[in-house]
C-alpha cells in the first residue's frame, strides 16, 4: 500500500472515531463548561499511540511486529486523525477569552499530563506484553 493511502485511510478512520466518541461524551455531558470530549480524545489518542509505538519497537525484530505501512496507518493516520490537538488549542483560547483563565489552565495541565501519562502507560503496557 502506498504510504499516502495508508495515512489517509487511517486518518479517515481516526476522524470518524473521534466524531462518534465526542458525540457520545457530549451527549452525556451537556452543559459542561469544560471540554471533556477533547480531553478524553487527546488522552486516549496518546495512550493508543504509546501502545502502538511501544509494541512496534519491542516487537520490531519478532513476529507480530508492526510493518512500516502498519505504523503509518495506525500511528500517523488513525491516531493523527483521532486526536484533536487543534481543537484543544482553540478551546483553551476560548476559555481564556471568556475570562475563565483557571479553566484554561486546568485544560492545559490535564491535557498535557494526561497525554504524556497515557503515552507512558501505553508504552509500558505494550513493552510488557511484547516480552511475554
C-alpha positions as CSV (number, residue, x, y, z in Angstrom):
1,X,0.0,0.0,0.0
2,X,1.3,3.5,-0.8
3,X,2.3,5.4,2.3
4,X,-0.1,8.3,1.5
5,X,-3.0,5.9,1.1
6,X,-2.1,4.2,4.4
7,X,-2.0,7.6,6.2
8,X,-5.2,8.8,4.5
9,X,-7.2,5.7,5.2
10,X,-6.1,5.7,8.9
11,X,-6.9,9.4,9.2
12,X,-10.4,8.8,7.8
13,X,-11.0,6.1,10.4
14,X,-9.5,8.1,13.2
15,X,-11.5,11.2,12.4
16,X,-14.8,9.1,12.3
17,X,-13.9,7.5,15.6
18,X,-13.2,11.0,17.2
19,X,-16.5,12.3,15.8
20,X,-18.5,9.4,17.2
21,X,-16.8,9.3,20.6
22,X,-17.0,13.1,21.0
23,X,-20.7,12.9,20.2
24,X,-21.3,10.3,22.9
25,X,-19.4,12.2,25.5
26,X,-21.1,15.5,24.7
27,X,-24.5,13.8,24.9
28,X,-23.7,12.7,28.4
29,X,-22.0,15.9,29.5
30,X,-24.5,18.6,28.3
31,X,-24.0,21.9,29.9
32,X,-20.4,21.1,30.9
33,X,-18.2,24.2,30.8
34,X,-15.1,22.1,30.4
35,X,-14.1,20.5,27.0
36,X,-14.3,16.9,28.4
37,X,-14.7,15.3,25.0
38,X,-11.5,16.8,23.6
39,X,-9.5,16.0,26.8
40,X,-10.7,12.4,26.6
41,X,-9.9,12.0,22.9
42,X,-6.4,13.5,23.4
43,X,-5.6,11.3,26.4
44,X,-6.9,8.1,24.6
45,X,-5.1,9.0,21.4
46,X,-1.8,9.4,23.3
47,X,-2.5,6.1,25.1
48,X,-3.1,4.3,21.8
49,X,0.0,6.0,20.2
50,X,2.1,4.8,23.1
51,X,0.7,1.3,22.9
52,X,1.4,1.1,19.2
53,X,4.8,2.7,19.3
54,X,5.9,0.5,22.3
55,X,4.6,-2.7,20.7
56,X,6.2,-1.8,17.4
57,X,9.6,-1.1,19.0
58,X,9.5,-4.1,21.3
59,X,8.4,-6.5,18.6
60,X,10.4,-4.9,15.7
61,X,12.5,-8.0,15.1
62,X,10.0,-10.6,16.2
63,X,6.8,-12.0,14.5
64,X,3.8,-9.8,15.3
65,X,5.7,-6.5,15.0
66,X,4.3,-3.6,13.1
67,X,5.4,-3.0,9.5
68,X,6.3,0.4,8.3
69,X,2.9,0.6,6.5
70,X,1.0,-0.5,9.6
71,X,2.8,2.2,11.6
72,X,1.8,4.8,9.1
73,X,-1.8,3.6,9.0
74,X,-2.2,3.2,12.8
75,X,0.1,5.9,14.4
76,X,0.2,8.6,11.8
77,X,-3.2,8.0,10.3
78,X,-5.6,6.7,12.9
79,X,-4.0,8.4,15.9
80,X,-3.4,11.6,14.0
81,X,-7.0,11.7,12.8
82,X,-8.4,10.7,16.2
83,X,-6.5,13.2,18.4
84,X,-7.7,16.8,18.4
85,X,-4.8,18.9,19.4
86,X,-6.0,21.8,17.2
87,X,-9.4,21.7,19.0
88,X,-7.5,21.7,22.3
89,X,-5.7,24.9,21.3
90,X,-8.9,26.6,20.2
91,X,-11.0,25.6,23.2
92,X,-8.2,26.7,25.6
93,X,-8.1,30.0,23.8
94,X,-11.9,30.4,24.0
95,X,-11.8,29.6,27.8
96,X,-9.1,32.3,28.3
97,X,-11.1,34.8,26.2
98,X,-14.3,34.1,28.1
99,X,-12.4,35.2,31.3
100,X,-12.0,31.7,32.6
101,X,-8.2,31.5,33.0
102,X,-8.4,28.9,35.7
103,X,-10.4,26.5,33.4
104,X,-8.0,27.3,30.5
105,X,-5.0,26.5,32.8
106,X,-6.7,23.3,34.0
107,X,-7.3,22.2,30.5
108,X,-3.7,22.7,29.6
109,X,-2.4,20.9,32.7
110,X,-4.8,17.9,32.4
111,X,-4.4,17.6,28.6
112,X,-0.6,17.7,28.8
113,X,-0.3,15.5,31.9
114,X,-3.0,13.1,30.7
115,X,-1.5,12.9,27.2
116,X,2.0,12.2,28.5
117,X,0.7,9.8,31.1
118,X,-1.4,8.0,28.5
119,X,1.6,7.7,26.2
120,X,3.8,6.4,29.0
121,X,1.2,3.9,30.3
122,X,0.6,2.7,26.8
123,X,4.3,2.2,26.1
124,X,4.8,0.3,29.4
125,X,1.8,-2.0,28.7
126,X,2.9,-2.7,25.2
127,X,6.5,-3.4,26.1
128,X,5.4,-5.7,29.0
129,X,3.0,-7.6,26.7
130,X,5.5,-7.9,23.9
131,X,8.0,-9.6,26.3
132,X,5.6,-12.3,27.2
